[in-house]
Amino acid sequence: MDKNNNDLAPNLSTEQEPLYIIKADGTRELFEVSKLEESLLNSGASKKTANDVISHVTSELTDNMTTKEIYTHAFEILHREEKPVALKYSLRHAIMELGPSGFPFEDFVAEIFRAKGFEAKTGQVVKGFCVEHEIDVVAWNEEKLIMVEAKFHNELGIKSDLKVVLYVKARFDDLHKMTFSYGKERQLDEAWLMTNTKFSSTAIEYGSCQGGLHMVGWNYPPVGNLHDMILEAKLHPLTCLTSLNGREKKVLLDQGIVLCKTLRDNPDLLNTLGFKENEIVKVMEEIKTL
Amino acid sequence: MDKNNNDLAPNLSTEQEPLYIIKADGTRELFEVSKLEESLLNSGASKKTANDVISHVTSELTDNMTTKEIYTHAFEILHREEKPVALKYSLRHAIMELGPSGFPFEDFVAEIFRAKGFEAKTGQVVKGFCVEHEIDVVAWNEEKLIMVEAKFHNELGIKSDLKVVLYVKARFDDLHKMTFSYGKERQLDEAWLMTNTKFSSTAIEYGSCQGGLHMVGWNYPPVGNLHDMILEAKLHPLTCLTSLNGREKKVLLDQGIVLCKTLRDNPDLLNTLGFKENEIVKVMEEIKTL
């Protein structure tokens, strides 16, 4: 059984007919077993579990299956075998479903800062020394003013590379020369670059060489990364709910509502948005189980 | 007649059946009269001439026509009406045909510096203070060491925006702290950002605020822009030749041969690359007429 599973990935990619899958944005793409494998390993699955999941998923794969169906299936098997890994895997995909525009990710990052006791605003246009900059998230409390560039990718495997860190660095250099009036008249204390995926190794090398830049990715730094921040703040994005369909999630995201917590604390929200009573009950019950 | 022509653009875009055209990379795209108009006006055509050309071109437009056919037709009419404008239009398209990879554009920029008496190398990996950077063109003479980021776009209407200028600025900040051994042990004197298209207005605003960054686009700055540099150095890219077909041009570009001048000065080159004698004669004759 083990041997069979280990051989499966190479067999699929070299000998079987190529299969196409439908991505979240509706485009078709060749199914690559390596991408599924990478996303499983990234969530902390063992090589053996990843191979088990791949074996199950690929045996039932059909042409034009959606990535969502594939992910749901992978999650079921993973959940049976390694529950903590399944939760991390599911959380990562829920964050990815905040897309495709990236704006809900900014709202999500703002919520993380609010959970840490900051005030936070998204989409701020602020004056630098040379030009105006659009800053994804501005967060402040009595001690600190933080500005965040939030880099959202709705595909696994896309890394934020050196060019991104370079332009963020130059943008913050332009901002460090100015004063702002968030909370009080003050200068910028910290510049952050946050992403839901990875940084390339050169991006990390450059970032750690630059004193002033805080870089936070899904798995980076080893402690205090995005995954840690979400767990610490107990912030589940509403995209992780199965009691809401895609259209319903979109309605909420479009209103800037990104967290299960927001729905839990404001039960009337779903009411005013036209959700039916029995739907609301189902959503609230699912939120309680998280 | 004039009135007719002036009305043509709005008519086409709102009332006629949509037509698709085939781009250089083989993809299909909706034909937009505004893009053709913009490229004509950008080359310096008067509004009246642009309308004349558009009127002729659109009357003979068929579904799935290639952008190359459309451009050739537009050029014929423009050549009859405003010859200097036609030459600028044609040169701009010849530069665009250096794509799609952008590498020949780097070679082309290197040739511009050589024509100005510099030594020049492309694709150099150089050590910055924090990380290594891939520099498109390094050019040096006794007085100056210049490093160039060459930004190539093979579509009209794509601008190099603020993010590009920001990352180039940060990259050069990292390089300004180091010494290099091009020609002699020395520091970086000038950092250039060159593009075959335009810069956004914020990109220009930021760039002019930064002392050390030289920005050169097709039409920017008003004097000493890419178009001026090409004319001054008498450097016609070989993509402007009609005596070579696309495949033949690609063979030459892949060898790093980008200029008509290179072919003129080395008549044996075409020989060694397997061109036939009668083809070579035709190419050489066309080069003489430039």
Chai-1 contact restraints between the chains, C-beta under 6 A:
chainA,res_idxA,chainB,res_idxB,connection_type,confidence,min_distance_angstrom,max_distance_angstrom,comment,restraint_id
A,C130,B,Y206,contact,1.0,0.0,6.0,A-B,restraint_1
A,C130,B,C209,contact,1.0,0.0,6.0,A-B,restraint_2
A,V131,B,T202,contact,1.0,0.0,6.0,A-B,restraint_3
A,V131,B,E205,contact,1.0,0.0,6.0,A-B,restraint_4
A,V131,B,Y206,contact,1.0,0.0,6.0,A-B,restraint_5
A,K163,B,Y167,contact,1.0,0.0,6.0,A-B,restraint_6
A,L166,B,Y167,contact,1.0,0.0,6.0,A-B,restraint_7
A,L166,B,A170,contact,1.0,0.0,6.0,A-B,restraint_8
A,L166,B,R171,contact,1.0,0.0,6.0,A-B,restraint_9
A,Y167,B,K163,contact,1.0,0.0,6.0,A-B,restraint_10
A,Y167,B,L166,contact,1.0,0.0,6.0,A-B,restraint_11
A,Y167,B,Y167,contact,1.0,0.0,6.0,A-B,restraint_12
A,K169,B,A170,contact,1.0,0.0,6.0,A-B,restraint_13
A,A170,B,L166,contact,1.0,0.0,6.0,A-B,restraint_14
A,A170,B,K169,contact,1.0,0.0,6.0,A-B,restraint_15
A,A170,B,A170,contact,1.0,0.0,6.0,A-B,restraint_16
A,R171,B,L166,contact,1.0,0.0,6.0,A-B,restraint_17
A,T202,B,V131,contact,1.0,0.0,6.0,A-B,restraint_18
A,E205,B,V131,contact,1.0,0.0,6.0,A-B,restraint_19
A,Y206,B,C130,contact,1.0,0.0,6.0,A-B,restraint_20
A,Y206,B,V131,contact,1.0,0.0,6.0,A-B,restraint_21
A,C209,B,C130,contact,1.0,0.0,6.0,A-B,restraint_22
